[in-house]
Amino acid sequence: MSPFDRPVGPRSLAVRAEAGTAAAEVLRRVLAEDGARLVLLVPDPHARFAAVELAAPFAAEVVDSGYGMCSYIFAWTPEREPLPETGALKPYLGGFGDLRVHLDAATAFPLGDQTWAVVGDAEFPSGEPAGLAPRTVLRTQLARLEEHGLVPSVGIEHEVVFRSLAGDPLTGHGVDYALGGTERLAPLLADLRSATAGLGVESARAECHPGQYEVVLRHRDALAACDDALLLQTVTRRVAAQHGAQADYLAAPEPGQGNSCHVHLSLSASDGPVGFPFALGAFLAGVLRDARSLSAVWAPTWNSYVRLRTAPFSPRELRWGPDDRTASIRLCGASSTPRLEFRFAGADAQPHLVVAALLAAGTAGLAEQLSPPDAGAVIGQLASSPWEALALVEKGRFAELLGEDVAAQQAALLREELDAALGSITDLHRRRGALRS
């Protein structure tokens, strides 16, 4: 077994750290070889990586020493422009200094041609973790859950639409579960299978909408699940480009269509998986209670709210149900190993923040020993617009769950998203304007 393999199931933060130490010894040797290259990756708030490439032999030294990246990567817009320098964002924007990124060697993944992708954690020169880094936010929530004697196992599934460079879907119609009708995708998918062989893909299939495909990663520890979900997106985009195509992870690729980020989550104690209702029920109840307040995490962009109008499979109503894909939380799995599928987030959501938000709300439910409502009972709904989501970040329980600094960051990002949308002219504006003539 390679130290870079993705083991299935839960791992505590301590066990994961041990795995990283063991992997670092091997990674040093690999990166010291002539021709080896390291691509150091840091998840940013926009569901993508900030990256820097390093060559041997210096790449091997970085395994121990880390490397610098400009602090504004956690306070920038999707177009990589800095957000306004206010409040919690000041340490990341004042002077644009370096953060030190330390490699998590357990994340190492081969990209081919002796090139290795490795995800890292960012900290200030003082050694204080960068609190706005999505990985840091997730680590914080994992530690809080572990105080309750529980460790999660997480599986993430993403939907993507493959398009030509002209923007046309690579299938002319929906191909849900189809084998035929996907011939145009076949060469791309064959190369994608080879390129992602080490990521632990559980299943892949054609989906509901033209050009749409879904890839499901096997359950693993939460940090690995989120890192690998972004790695999968990165590799998918690269393979698509090699085939003269593009991979579209918009939450709503077209009106009435949705690309989702569904999160499957189970909980384990020292003696094995926890059952339902028991601890898993209290966790579910906590998420249901706070899902509305956390809408900005599930739906971070203007486009996200188009997806949330595509019910029943992108449900805005807050309810749970046993094996019910029209519910926002689906209870599934065997009775001895139950899991929850959270269907809130779109494919544009930041997976580390999505899982951190689920853990924060679920852990609060555990701490308060909440009981879930009856299956099928509607207890509210997610925000219906980015304005509503912003108000909930500023006045709801968001800061209590994820911290004042993260709330300030997310509010700034959502304000910038709204400003950008209101500063643009779209086909909708032109079409409706023409109707007034």
C-alpha positions as CSV (number, residue, x, y, z in Angstrom):
1,M,0.0,0.0,0.0
2,S,1.4,3.4,-1.0
3,P,1.5,6.2,1.7
4,F,-0.4,8.3,-0.9
5,D,-3.4,5.9,-1.2
6,R,-6.8,7.3,-0.1
7,P,-8.0,4.9,2.7
8,V,-11.8,4.4,2.9
9,G,-13.6,5.5,6.0
10,P,-13.0,7.9,8.9
11,R,-9.7,9.0,10.3
12,S,-9.2,11.3,13.3
13,L,-7.0,14.4,12.9
14,A,-4.3,12.6,14.9
15,V,-4.3,9.5,12.7
16,R,-4.3,11.7,9.6
17,A,-1.3,13.6,10.9
18,E,0.6,10.3,11.4
19,A,-0.2,9.4,7.9
20,G,1.1,12.7,6.7
21,T,4.4,12.2,8.6
22,A,4.9,8.8,7.0
23,A,4.0,10.1,3.5
24,A,6.5,13.0,3.9
25,E,9.5,10.6,4.1
26,V,8.5,9.1,0.7
27,L,7.6,12.4,-0.8
28,R,11.1,13.9,0.0
29,R,12.8,11.1,-1.9
30,V,10.4,11.4,-4.9
31,L,10.8,15.1,-5.2
32,A,14.6,15.0,-5.0
33,E,14.8,12.9,-8.2
34,D,16.1,14.8,-11.3
35,G,13.2,16.2,-13.3
36,A,10.6,16.0,-10.4
37,R,8.2,18.9,-9.9
38,L,5.9,19.9,-7.1
39,V,2.7,21.8,-7.6
40,L,1.8,23.2,-4.2
41,L,-1.9,23.8,-3.8
42,V,-4.0,25.8,-1.4
43,P,-7.8,25.8,-1.5
44,D,-9.2,29.3,-1.9
45,P,-12.7,30.5,-1.0
46,H,-13.9,30.0,-4.7
47,A,-13.7,26.2,-4.9
48,R,-10.4,26.2,-6.7
49,F,-6.7,26.0,-5.9
50,A,-4.1,28.8,-5.6
51,A,-0.9,27.1,-6.9
52,V,2.8,27.5,-7.3
53,E,5.2,25.1,-9.1
54,L,8.6,24.1,-7.7
55,A,11.3,22.0,-9.3
56,A,13.8,19.5,-7.9
57,P,15.9,19.6,-5.9
58,F,14.4,22.6,-4.1
59,A,10.9,20.9,-4.2
60,A,12.2,18.3,-1.8
61,E,13.3,20.9,0.7
62,V,9.8,22.5,0.7
63,V,8.4,19.3,2.2
64,D,10.1,20.3,5.5
65,S,10.3,24.1,5.2
66,G,7.0,25.0,3.5
67,Y,6.8,27.8,0.9
68,G,5.3,31.3,0.7
69,M,2.1,32.4,-1.0
70,C,0.6,35.9,-0.9
71,S,-1.9,36.3,1.9
72,Y,-4.6,37.8,-0.4
73,I,-5.5,34.4,-1.8
74,F,-8.1,34.1,1.0
75,A,-9.5,37.7,0.4
76,W,-9.8,37.9,-3.3
77,T,-12.6,37.9,-5.8
78,P,-13.1,35.2,-8.5
79,E,-11.2,37.5,-10.8
80,R,-8.3,37.6,-8.3
81,E,-8.8,41.2,-7.3
82,P,-8.5,42.1,-3.6
83,L,-11.6,42.6,-1.6
84,P,-12.0,45.8,0.4
85,E,-9.5,46.0,3.2
86,T,-11.8,46.0,6.2
87,G,-12.1,44.2,9.5
88,A,-11.1,40.5,9.4
89,L,-9.6,40.9,5.9
90,K,-7.0,43.5,6.9
91,P,-4.3,40.9,7.9
92,Y,-4.6,39.3,4.5
93,L,-4.5,42.5,2.5
94,G,-2.4,45.0,4.4
95,G,1.0,44.9,2.6
96,F,0.1,41.7,0.7
97,G,2.8,39.7,2.6
98,D,3.4,36.0,2.5
99,L,1.8,33.2,4.4
100,R,3.8,30.1,4.9
101,V,2.2,27.0,3.4
102,H,3.1,23.7,4.9
103,L,2.6,20.6,2.9
104,D,0.2,17.8,3.9
105,A,2.1,15.0,2.3
106,A,-0.8,12.6,2.7
107,T,-2.6,14.6,-0.1
108,A,0.1,13.9,-2.7
109,F,-1.3,13.0,-6.1
110,P,0.6,12.3,-9.3
111,L,-0.2,14.5,-12.3
112,G,2.2,12.7,-14.7
113,D,5.7,13.6,-16.0
114,Q,7.2,13.3,-12.5
115,T,4.9,16.1,-11.3
116,W,3.1,15.8,-7.9
117,A,0.2,17.9,-6.7
118,V,0.3,18.4,-2.9
119,V,-2.2,20.4,-0.8
120,G,-1.0,22.6,2.0
121,D,-2.1,24.5,5.1
122,A,-1.4,28.2,5.4
123,E,-0.2,30.1,8.5
124,F,1.1,33.6,9.3
125,P,4.8,34.2,10.0
126,S,3.9,34.0,13.7
127,G,2.8,30.4,13.3
128,E,-0.8,31.2,13.8
129,P,-3.1,29.3,11.3
130,A,-4.7,31.5,8.6
131,G,-8.2,31.5,10.0
132,L,-9.9,32.4,6.7
133,A,-8.3,29.4,4.9
134,P,-11.0,26.9,4.1
135,R,-8.8,24.0,5.3
136,T,-8.3,25.8,8.6
137,V,-12.1,26.4,9.0
138,L,-12.7,22.7,8.4
139,R,-10.0,21.6,10.8
140,T,-11.5,23.7,13.5
141,Q,-14.9,22.0,13.1
142,L,-13.4,18.6,13.0
143,A,-11.7,19.2,16.3
144,R,-15.0,20.4,17.8
145,L,-16.8,17.2,16.7
146,E,-14.0,15.1,18.1
147,E,-14.6,16.6,21.5
148,H,-17.9,14.6,21.3
149,G,-16.0,11.4,20.6
150,L,-17.1,11.3,17.0
151,V,-15.3,11.3,13.6
152,P,-17.0,11.8,10.3
153,S,-16.6,9.9,7.0
154,V,-17.4,12.0,4.0
155,G,-18.2,11.1,0.3
156,I,-18.6,13.9,-2.2
157,E,-20.3,13.7,-5.6
158,H,-20.1,16.5,-8.2
159,E,-21.9,17.0,-11.4
160,V,-20.3,18.6,-14.4
161,V,-21.4,19.6,-17.9
162,F,-18.9,18.9,-20.7
163,R,-19.1,21.4,-23.6
164,S,-17.4,22.2,-26.8
165,L,-15.3,25.4,-26.8
166,A,-18.2,27.0,-28.5
167,G,-20.4,26.2,-25.5
168,D,-22.5,23.4,-26.8
169,P,-23.1,20.3,-24.6
170,L,-21.3,17.2,-25.8
171,T,-24.6,15.3,-25.8
172,G,-27.7,16.7,-27.5
173,H,-30.1,15.5,-24.8
174,G,-30.3,14.2,-21.2
175,V,-28.5,10.9,-20.8
176,D,-29.4,9.9,-17.3
177,Y,-27.9,6.4,-16.6
178,A,-27.4,6.0,-20.3
179,L,-24.8,3.9,-22.0
180,G,-25.8,4.8,-25.6
181,G,-25.8,8.4,-26.6
182,T,-22.6,9.2,-24.8
183,E,-20.3,8.1,-27.6
184,R,-19.0,11.7,-28.2
185,L,-17.9,11.7,-24.5
186,A,-16.1,8.3,-24.6
187,P,-12.5,9.4,-25.5
188,L,-12.6,12.2,-22.9
189,L,-14.0,9.9,-20.2
190,A,-11.4,7.2,-21.0
191,D,-8.6,9.7,-20.4
192,L,-10.4,11.0,-17.3
193,R,-10.5,7.5,-15.8
194,S,-6.8,7.1,-16.3
195,A,-5.9,10.5,-14.9
196,T,-8.0,10.0,-11.8
197,A,-7.2,6.4,-11.1
198,G,-5.5,7.2,-7.7
199,L,-8.3,9.4,-6.4
200,G,-10.6,6.5,-5.3
201,V,-13.5,7.1,-7.7
202,E,-16.5,5.0,-6.6
203,S,-18.8,5.5,-9.6
204,A,-19.4,7.7,-12.6
205,R,-22.4,8.0,-14.9
206,A,-24.2,10.1,-17.4
207,E,-26.7,12.5,-15.8
208,C,-30.0,14.2,-16.5
209,H,-29.1,17.2,-18.6
210,P,-27.3,17.5,-22.0
211,G,-23.5,17.0,-21.6
212,Q,-23.9,16.3,-17.9
213,Y,-21.8,13.7,-16.0
214,E,-21.5,12.8,-12.3
215,V,-18.5,11.4,-10.5
216,V,-18.7,10.0,-7.0
217,L,-15.6,9.7,-4.7
218,R,-15.6,7.0,-2.0
219,H,-16.0,7.9,1.6
220,R,-12.8,9.1,3.4
221,D,-11.8,11.5,6.1
222,A,-13.3,14.9,5.7
223,L,-10.1,16.8,4.8
224,A,-9.2,14.2,2.1
225,A,-12.7,14.2,0.8
226,C,-12.7,18.0,0.2
227,D,-9.1,18.1,-1.1
228,D,-9.8,15.3,-3.5
229,A,-13.0,16.8,-4.7
230,L,-11.1,19.9,-5.8
231,L,-8.3,17.7,-7.3
232,L,-10.9,15.9,-9.3
233,Q,-12.3,19.1,-10.7
234,T,-8.8,20.3,-11.5
235,V,-7.9,17.1,-13.4
236,T,-11.3,17.0,-15.1
237,R,-10.8,20.5,-16.5
238,R,-7.3,19.6,-17.7
239,V,-8.5,16.4,-19.4
240,A,-11.4,18.3,-21.0
241,A,-9.0,20.9,-22.4
242,Q,-6.8,18.2,-23.9
243,H,-9.9,17.1,-25.9
244,G,-10.8,20.7,-27.0
245,A,-13.7,20.8,-24.5
246,Q,-14.5,22.6,-21.3
247,A,-15.8,21.3,-18.0
248,D,-18.6,23.5,-16.6
249,Y,-19.2,23.5,-12.8
250,L,-21.7,26.3,-12.8
251,A,-24.4,25.5,-10.2
252,A,-27.0,26.3,-12.9
253,P,-25.4,25.5,-16.3
254,E,-28.7,26.5,-18.0
255,P,-32.1,27.7,-16.7
256,G,-34.0,24.8,-15.2
257,Q,-30.8,22.7,-14.8
258,G,-28.5,22.1,-11.8
259,N,-25.0,20.9,-11.1
260,S,-24.8,19.8,-7.5
261,C,-22.2,19.1,-4.8
262,H,-24.0,16.4,-2.7
263,V,-22.2,15.4,0.5
264,H,-22.7,12.0,2.1
265,L,-21.7,11.9,5.7
266,S,-21.7,9.3,8.4
267,L,-20.4,9.4,12.0
268,S,-18.3,6.9,13.9
269,A,-17.4,6.5,17.6
270,S,-14.5,4.4,18.9
271,D,-16.7,1.3,18.7
272,G,-18.0,1.8,15.2
273,P,-20.7,3.7,13.2
274,V,-23.4,5.6,15.1
275,G,-27.0,4.8,14.3
276,F,-30.1,6.7,13.6
277,P,-31.8,8.5,15.3
278,F,-29.4,8.6,18.3
279,A,-26.4,10.8,17.6
280,L,-27.0,10.9,13.8
281,G,-30.5,12.2,14.4
282,A,-29.3,15.0,16.7
283,F,-26.7,15.9,14.0
284,L,-29.4,16.0,11.3
285,A,-31.6,18.2,13.5
286,G,-28.8,20.7,14.0
287,V,-28.2,20.9,10.3
288,L,-31.9,21.4,9.5
289,R,-32.2,24.1,12.1
290,D,-29.2,26.1,10.8
291,A,-29.2,25.3,7.1
292,R,-31.0,28.5,6.2
293,S,-28.6,30.7,8.2
294,L,-25.7,29.0,6.2
295,S,-27.3,29.6,2.8
296,A,-24.3,31.6,1.7
297,V,-22.0,28.6,2.0
298,W,-24.3,26.3,-0.1
299,A,-25.1,29.0,-2.6
300,P,-22.1,31.5,-2.9
301,T,-22.9,33.0,-6.3
302,W,-25.7,34.7,-8.1
303,N,-25.9,31.6,-10.4
304,S,-26.4,29.4,-7.2
305,Y,-29.9,30.8,-6.7
306,V,-30.9,29.9,-10.2
307,R,-30.1,26.3,-9.3
308,L,-32.2,26.5,-6.2
309,R,-35.2,27.1,-8.4
310,T,-34.8,23.8,-10.1
311,A,-36.8,21.6,-7.6
312,P,-37.4,18.8,-6.9
313,F,-33.8,17.7,-7.2
314,S,-32.3,20.9,-6.0
315,P,-34.7,21.4,-3.1
316,R,-34.9,24.7,-1.3
317,E,-37.4,23.3,1.3
318,L,-35.8,22.1,4.5
319,R,-37.0,18.6,5.2
320,W,-35.5,15.2,5.5
321,G,-36.7,11.8,4.3
322,P,-35.7,8.2,4.1
323,D,-34.2,7.5,0.7
324,D,-35.9,10.5,-0.7
325,R,-34.0,12.4,-3.4
326,T,-36.5,15.3,-3.4
327,A,-35.7,16.0,0.3
328,S,-32.9,18.4,1.1
329,I,-31.5,15.7,3.5
330,R,-31.8,12.1,2.5
331,L,-31.3,9.3,5.0
332,C,-29.7,6.3,3.2
333,G,-27.4,3.4,3.7
334,A,-27.9,0.1,5.6
335,S,-29.6,0.3,9.0
336,S,-26.3,-0.7,10.7
337,T,-24.3,1.9,8.8
338,P,-26.6,4.8,8.1
339,R,-25.5,8.0,6.4
340,L,-27.0,11.4,5.5
341,E,-26.9,12.9,2.1
342,F,-27.0,16.7,2.2
343,R,-28.3,18.1,-1.1
344,F,-28.1,21.8,-0.4
345,A,-24.9,22.8,-2.2
346,G,-24.3,23.5,-5.9
347,A,-21.1,22.5,-7.8
348,D,-19.8,26.1,-7.3
349,A,-19.7,25.8,-3.5
350,Q,-16.4,25.5,-1.7
351,P,-16.4,21.9,-0.4
352,H,-14.2,22.5,2.7
353,L,-16.6,25.3,3.8
354,V,-19.6,23.1,2.9
355,V,-18.4,20.3,5.1
356,A,-17.3,22.7,7.8
357,A,-20.7,24.3,7.9
358,L,-22.4,20.9,8.1
359,L,-20.1,19.9,11.0
360,A,-20.7,23.2,12.8
361,A,-24.5,22.9,12.6
362,G,-24.5,19.2,13.3
363,T,-22.2,19.5,16.3
364,A,-24.4,22.2,17.7
365,G,-27.3,19.7,17.4
366,L,-25.3,17.1,19.2
367,A,-24.4,19.5,22.0
368,E,-28.0,20.5,22.5
369,Q,-29.3,16.9,22.0
370,L,-31.8,18.1,19.4
371,S,-34.4,15.7,18.1
372,P,-35.2,15.7,14.3
373,P,-38.6,16.6,13.1
374,D,-40.9,14.0,11.6
375,A,-39.8,12.8,8.2
376,G,-41.3,14.9,5.4
377,A,-42.1,17.8,7.7
378,V,-41.1,21.2,6.1
379,I,-39.4,23.4,8.7
380,G,-38.4,26.3,6.5
381,Q,-36.4,27.0,3.4
382,L,-33.0,28.1,2.2
383,A,-32.5,31.7,1.2
384,S,-34.2,32.5,-2.1
385,S,-31.8,35.2,-3.2
386,P,-28.2,36.4,-2.6
387,W,-29.6,39.4,-0.7
388,E,-31.5,37.2,1.7
389,A,-28.4,35.0,2.2
390,L,-26.2,38.1,2.9
391,A,-28.7,39.3,5.5
392,L,-28.5,35.9,7.2
393,V,-24.7,36.1,7.3
394,E,-24.9,39.5,8.9
395,K,-27.7,38.9,11.4
396,G,-28.2,35.1,11.7
397,R,-26.3,32.3,13.5
398,F,-23.6,32.2,10.8
399,A,-20.9,33.9,13.0
400,E,-21.9,31.8,16.0
401,L,-21.3,28.6,14.0
402,L,-18.3,29.4,11.9
403,G,-16.8,32.4,13.7
404,E,-16.9,36.2,13.3
405,D,-13.9,36.3,10.9
406,V,-15.4,33.7,8.5
407,A,-18.7,35.5,8.6
408,A,-17.0,38.8,7.6
409,Q,-15.1,37.1,4.8
410,Q,-18.3,35.5,3.4
411,A,-20.3,38.7,3.7
412,A,-17.5,40.6,1.8
413,L,-17.5,37.9,-0.9
414,L,-21.3,37.9,-1.3
415,R,-21.4,41.8,-1.5
416,E,-18.7,41.7,-4.2
417,E,-20.8,39.0,-6.1
418,L,-23.8,41.3,-6.0
419,D,-21.9,44.3,-7.0
420,A,-20.4,42.4,-10.0
421,A,-23.8,41.2,-11.1
422,L,-25.4,44.6,-10.7
423,G,-22.6,46.1,-12.7
424,S,-23.2,43.9,-15.8
425,I,-25.6,43.7,-18.7
426,T,-26.9,40.3,-19.5
427,D,-29.0,38.7,-22.3
428,L,-32.0,38.9,-19.9
429,H,-31.6,42.7,-19.7
430,R,-31.5,43.0,-23.4
431,R,-34.4,40.7,-24.1
432,R,-36.7,42.3,-21.6
433,G,-35.6,45.7,-22.7
434,A,-36.5,44.9,-26.3
435,L,-40.1,43.9,-25.1
436,R,-40.6,47.5,-23.9
437,S,-40.0,49.0,-27.3
